[in-house]
Amino acid sequence: MSTDPFVVVGADAAGLSAASKFRRAAPDREVIVFEKGHWISYAYCGMPYFIEGRVDQLSNLLSLSPEEANERGIDLRRGHEVTGVDPESQTVSVESDGETVDQPYADLLVATGGRATTGPFDVRGVDGAFTLHNMDAAAAIDAYIAEPDAYEFARVDDTPVDRKRVEHNAALAAPETAAIVGGGYVGVEMAEALRGRDLDVHLFQRSDHVLPPFGEAVAERVQEELTEKGVTVHTNTPVEALVGKDRIEAVEFDGAELAVDLAIVGVGIRPNTELLAGTGIELGAGGAIRTDDYGRTNLDDIYAAGDCATARHTITGDETWFPLGLTANRGGRAIGSTVAGEPMPVGDIAGTAVVKAFDQECGRVGLLDEEEATAAGFEPVAATITAGSRSGYYPGAAETDVTLVADRETERLLGGAIVGPDRAAVRINTLSTALDAGMTVGEIEQLDLAYAPPFSPVWDPILVAAKVLNGRLND
């Protein structure tokens, strides 16, 4: 047994990115990755598109196979759950097949991710009630929607899927009406997916608009799009209960009941940190593991990355928690390099995110909420404009809404959002880059953005928004 192994807990984005980078940078050291389940390196964000049918097979969502991990020199051990950490002896307790062993480590990365929260709703043991945060759930939902005994099992073959769960759901009567609890990323994407499977869909959001992190301008366009595509949107309507003992029968809200035969609860996630209980580990924003610029925790030789770890916000410099895919991959890769002897910062984050709602593309970055910006010490000034996505005479041009928020005193950009049907989302990367560079609105207005009729008008929507906001800042 190696005396200086790098031990990784969790074999998804952060964990395997770290292990792969470490193996390349330190080929003489051992790297062991423990995964309590059998799924590794899968595309969580692709699950709604599998359920909708845009993705033919579940295996298409797998990025790295166990065989490929082993070929890289990674000692991958699936079906091994790390149940505890002893920082003093530098060991982890690992349970597999009813036996527990202690594995020494020289360096440890906790990349245990997050899990779906259900709020007051218990979906366990209730047919037709689901959360969507792993591949087995995606396969079960896909099978449940199919007509009884008509499910194409080829869609989940060649994967470590829970086949009994799939078979159970495939045998049940197909649903007709679905309730989605929560109007965030998962809720909006699943609304589109279920409409694509011809279900009557009701989306419930407890606040006054869907996609809260994207702001009101984006939400207004998205809600119009959802309604136009046949989704019934219930805002300011918290679901109070799921009705049904053995199978979902209805949802209760505002003193009323809606009969449904499918319910998907998407009210958020929480970081998986339980295995560090009693170690003295410090937790921070969102209950995630507090880390520094290099992913280090307050415990010697222990790192954390991905959905279970905090990061530093690009704008405020404060600790934050954004469980997003790039954050996990980038953080894991950086830690793998650092542990191998080549220190690499995990990088700041601005909460850059995109989401698709039927034909509307949405993007957001930075600080958009006025109260949040004020609490961070800024005096926010905002502007929302509508501009064409291409030259008006070129086919395909569409209205694009851009919101920019800046600090009145420094005129620095604080955040932005964008929505539209014609390649709107990818434009958010311009704003993300501007935030990272600490640019002012005036500097953004002077950016030399590309122009050609098929791609953009002479004045890109971002430049138009910067011009309008710059005028307000100078009033």
ZAMARGU-4260 file (C-alpha; in steps of 0.2 Angstrom, whole numbers, plus 5000, padded with zeros to 4 digits):
<rodrens>
0) 5000/5000/5000 | 5006/5017/4995 | 5012/5028/5010 | 5007/5044/5002 | 4991/5042/4992
5) 4980/5055/4986 | 4962/5050/4991 | 4947/5057/4983 | 4929/5055/4989 | 4917/5056/4975
10) 4919/5051/4957 | 4909/5064/4948 | 4915/5081/4940 | 4926/5088/4954 | 4933/5071/4960
15) 4938/5064/4943 | 4944/5080/4937 | 4956/5081/4952 | 4961/5063/4950 | 4965/5065/4931
20) 4975/5080/4933 | 4985/5073/4948 | 4989/5057/4939 | 4996/5067/4924 | 5006/5079/4935
25) 5012/5066/4948 | 5013/5049/4939 | 5023/5041/4953 | 5010/5044/4967 | 4995/5033/4970
30) 4977/5041/4968 | 4962/5032/4975 | 4944/5037/4971 | 4930/5031/4982 | 4912/5031/4975
35) 4898/5025/4986 | 4887/5022/4971 | 4890/5015/4953 | 4888/5030/4942 | 4903/5041/4939
40) 4906/5056/4928 | 4889/5060/4922 | 4881/5075/4915 | 4868/5080/4927 | 4862/5095/4917
45) 4858/5083/4902 | 4845/5073/4912 | 4829/5084/4907 | 4834/5082/4889 | 4835/5063/4891
50) 4818/5063/4898 | 4811/5073/4884 | 4819/5062/4871 | 4831/5073/4864 | 4845/5062/4870
55) 4842/5044/4864 | 4852/5034/4878 | 4856/5037/4896 | 4874/5032/4892 | 4876/5047/4881
60) 4877/5057/4897 | 4892/5048/4903 | 4908/5057/4901 | 4921/5044/4908 | 4919/5026/4909
65) 4926/5016/4924 | 4938/5007/4911 | 4944/5024/4905 | 4947/5030/4923 | 4958/5014/4926
70) 4967/5016/4910 | 4972/5034/4916 | 4980/5025/4931 | 4966/5030/4943 | 4962/5017/4956
75) 4943/5019/4955 | 4933/5009/4968 | 4914/5010/4966 | 4902/5003/4979 | 4914/5010/4992
80) 4906/5023/5004 | 4917/5034/5015 | 4908/5035/5031 | 4921/5045/5041 | 4937/5055/5042
85) 4950/5055/5055 | 4961/5070/5053 | 4973/5065/5067 | 4978/5048/5060 | 4975/5054/5042
90) 4963/5040/5038 | 4946/5038/5030 | 4934/5024/5035 | 4927/5015/5020 | 4912/5003/5020
95) 4910/4990/5006 | 4900/4974/5006 | 4897/4975/5024 | 4915/4977/5029 | 4924/4993/5035
100) 4942/4997/5032 | 4953/5012/5036 | 4962/5019/5021 | 4977/5031/5025 | 4979/5047/5015
105) 4993/5059/5012 | 4981/5072/5004 | 4962/5070/5004 | 4949/5078/4993 | 4931/5079/4998
110) 4920/5080/4982 | 4904/5073/4988 | 4893/5085/4979 | 4875/5089/4984 | 4858/5081/4985
115) 4841/5086/4981 | 4831/5094/4995 | 4812/5090/4996 | 4807/5104/5009 | 4791/5097/5018
120) 4788/5084/5005 | 4792/5066/5007 | 4793/5057/4990 | 4800/5041/4996 | 4789/5026/4992
125) 4776/5036/4983 | 4775/5031/4965 | 4775/5045/4953 | 4783/5057/4965 | 4802/5061/4961
130) 4816/5072/4963 | 4829/5074/4949 | 4847/5073/4955 | 4854/5057/4949 | 4854/5045/4934
135) 4843/5032/4942 | 4829/5045/4945 | 4831/5051/4927 | 4829/5033/4921 | 4814/5030/4933
140) 4805/5046/4927 | 4808/5041/4909 | 4801/5024/4911 | 4786/5030/4922 | 4780/5042/4908
145) 4780/5028/4895 | 4764/5018/4892 | 4764/5002/4902 | 4775/4988/4896 | 4780/4998/4881
150) 4796/5006/4888 | 4812/5004/4877 | 4824/4997/4889 | 4838/5000/4876 | 4837/5018/4882
155) 4846/5013/4898 | 4856/4998/4893 | 4875/4998/4895 | 4873/5008/4911 | 4873/5004/4930
160) 4855/5009/4931 | 4844/5002/4945 | 4835/4991/4933 | 4822/4985/4946 | 4817/5003/4949
165) 4815/5006/4930 | 4805/4990/4928 | 4793/4995/4942 | 4790/5012/4934 | 4788/5005/4917
170) 4774/4994/4922 | 4764/5008/4930 | 4750/5017/4921 | 4757/5032/4911 | 4753/5049/4918
175) 4743/5063/4910 | 4745/5077/4922 | 4761/5083/4930 | 4765/5095/4944 | 4782/5103/4945
180) 4786/5110/4962 | 4799/5124/4960 | 4802/5136/4946 | 4821/5136/4946 | 4833/5128/4933
185) 4826/5110/4935 | 4808/5116/4936 | 4809/5126/4920 | 4819/5113/4910 | 4807/5099/4916
190) 4792/5109/4911 | 4799/5109/4893 | 4803/5090/4894 | 4786/5085/4900 | 4777/5095/4887
195) 4788/5086/4875 | 4781/5070/4881 | 4763/5077/4879 | 4759/5079/4897 | 4748/5093/4905
200) 4760/5102/4915 | 4758/5114/4930 | 4773/5123/4937 | 4772/5130/4955 | 4783/5144/4961
205) 4782/5151/4979 | 4789/5168/4974 | 4781/5180/4962 | 4792/5174/4947 | 4801/5159/4940
210) 4820/5158/4939 | 4823/5170/4953 | 4842/5172/4951 | 4839/5178/4933 | 4828/5194/4938
215) 4811/5200/4933 | 4815/5204/4915 | 4820/5186/4911 | 4806/5179/4921 | 4793/5189/4912
220) 4798/5183/4895 | 4800/5165/4901 | 4783/5164/4909 | 4775/5171/4893 | 4785/5157/4884
225) 4779/5143/4896 | 4761/5149/4895 | 4762/5150/4876 | 4769/5132/4875 | 4755/5125/4886
230) 4762/5125/4903 | 4751/5132/4917 | 4762/5143/4928 | 4757/5146/4946 | 4767/5160/4954
235) 4765/5166/4972 | 4758/5148/4975 | 4768/5137/4987 | 4763/5119/4986 | 4757/5114/5004
240) 4757/5095/5002 | 4758/5080/4990 | 4743/5069/4992 | 4744/5051/4989 | 4750/5036/5000
245) 4756/5023/4987 | 4755/5034/4971 | 4754/5053/4969 | 4736/5058/4967 | 4736/5077/4969
250) 4745/5093/4976 | 4737/5104/4988 | 4740/5123/4987 | 4731/5139/4993 | 4716/5129/5000
255) 4714/5119/4983 | 4719/5103/4976 | 4725/5098/4958 | 4723/5080/4953 | 4740/5074/4946
260) 4748/5058/4942 | 4766/5064/4942 | 4775/5076/4953 | 4793/5082/4952 | 4800/5092/4967
265) 4814/5104/4962 | 4816/5115/4977 | 4835/5116/4978 | 4850/5106/4984 | 4861/5105/4999
270) 4879/5100/5001 | 4884/5083/5007 | 4895/5086/5021 | 4890/5073/5034 | 4905/5062/5033
275) 4915/5076/5040 | 4904/5077/5056 | 4915/5078/5072 | 4931/5083/5063 | 4931/5101/5067
280) 4929/5106/5048 | 4922/5124/5045 | 4907/5126/5036 | 4902/5142/5027 | 4889/5149/5014
285) 4875/5137/5011 | 4882/5125/5024 | 4896/5120/5011 | 4913/5116/5017 | 4924/5132/5019
290) 4939/5133/5007 | 4952/5145/5003 | 4959/5151/4986 | 4967/5134/4983 | 4952/5123/4989
295) 4960/5120/5006 | 4950/5118/5021 | 4954/5122/5039 | 4961/5105/5042 | 4978/5100/5036
300) 4979/5091/5020 | 4961/5091/5017 | 4953/5099/5002 | 4935/5101/4995 | 4928/5105/4978
305) 4912/5105/4968 | 4894/5106/4975 | 4900/5103/4993 | 4912/5118/4994 | 4912/5136/4995
310) 4921/5149/4983 | 4925/5167/4982 | 4913/5179/4973 | 4921/5189/4959 | 4911/5205/4963
315) 4910/5205/4982 | 4926/5195/4986 | 4915/5187/4999 | 4912/5168/5002 | 4898/5161/4992
320) 4891/5145/4986 | 4886/5141/4968 | 4883/5123/4964 | 4887/5123/4945 | 4896/5112/4933
325) 4911/5122/4928 | 4914/5127/4946 | 4916/5109/4950 | 4927/5104/4935 | 4938/5119/4937
330) 4940/5117/4956 | 4944/5099/4955 | 4957/5101/4941 | 4966/5115/4951 | 4966/5104/4967
335) 4974/5090/4957 | 4988/5101/4951 | 4990/5109/4969 | 4992/5092/4977 | 5004/5086/4964
340) 5015/5101/4968 | 5010/5114/4956 | 4999/5126/4965 | 4984/5132/4955 | 4970/5143/4962
345) 4952/5136/4960 | 4946/5153/4953 | 4933/5165/4958 | 4915/5163/4953 | 4901/5175/4947
350) 4887/5163/4946 | 4887/5163/4927 | 4873/5152/4922 | 4862/5149/4906 | 4845/5140/4905
355) 4834/5136/4890 | 4815/5138/4891 | 4808/5131/4875 | 4813/5144/4862 | 4819/5157/4875
360) 4838/5157/4880 | 4842/5164/4896 | 4859/5170/4904 | 4864/5178/4921 | 4880/5183/4930
365) 4885/5193/4945 | 4874/5203/4956 | 4857/5207/4949 | 4846/5208/4965 | 4846/5226/4971
370) 4845/5221/4990 | 4859/5209/4988 | 4870/5222/4979 | 4865/5235/4992 | 4870/5223/5006
375) 4887/5221/4998 | 4890/5239/5000 | 4886/5245/4982 | 4873/5258/4976 | 4865/5248/4961
380) 4859/5257/4946 | 4850/5246/4933 | 4844/5247/4915 | 4835/5235/4904 | 4834/5237/4885
385) 4827/5227/4870 | 4837/5226/4854 | 4838/5215/4839 | 4849/5200/4839 | 4855/5202/4821
390) 4853/5216/4808 | 4835/5219/4806 | 4835/5214/4787 | 4843/5198/4790 | 4832/5182/4793
395) 4831/5176/4810 | 4833/5193/4819 | 4823/5192/4836 | 4821/5204/4851 | 4834/5202/4864
400) 4832/5209/4882 | 4848/5214/4891 | 4848/5220/4909 | 4864/5228/4916 | 4867/5233/4934
405) 4881/5244/4940 | 4888/5253/4955 | 4884/5272/4954 | 4900/5277/4963 | 4913/5267/4954
410) 4902/5264/4938 | 4909/5246/4939 | 4898/5233/4931 | 4890/5222/4945 | 4879/5210/4935
415) 4869/5206/4920 | 4855/5196/4912 | 4849/5192/4895 | 4835/5183/4887 | 4829/5180/4869
420) 4826/5166/4856 | 4841/5169/4845 | 4858/5164/4853 | 4855/5176/4867 | 4862/5165/4881
425) 4880/5164/4874 | 4881/5183/4875 | 4882/5181/4894 | 4900/5176/4892 | 4905/5194/4887
430) 4897/5200/4903 | 4906/5187/4913 | 4923/5192/4906 | 4919/5210/4909 | 4915/5206/4927
435) 4931/5196/4929 | 4941/5211/4922 | 4932/5223/4934 | 4927/5234/4919 | 4916/5249/4920
440) 4900/5252/4910 | 4909/5265/4900 | 4923/5253/4896 | 4910/5240/4891 | 4901/5252/4879
445) 4918/5254/4870 | 4921/5236/4867 | 4925/5231/4849 | 4912/5217/4847 | 4911/5208/4831
450) 4898/5214/4818 | 4890/5205/4803 | 4872/5204/4798 | 4870/5185/4801 | 4877/5187/4819
455) 4874/5204/4826 | 4868/5221/4822 | 4881/5235/4822 | 4877/5239/4840 | 4876/5222/4849
460) 4862/5222/4862 | 4876/5222/4876 | 4883/5238/4869 | 4866/5246/4868 | 4862/5241/4886
465) 4879/5248/4891 | 4876/5265/4882 | 4859/5267/4891 | 4865/5262/4908 | 4881/5274/4906
470) 4869/5288/4902 | 4859/5284/4919 | 4875/5284/4928 | 4880/5301/4922 | 4863/5309/4925
</rodrens>
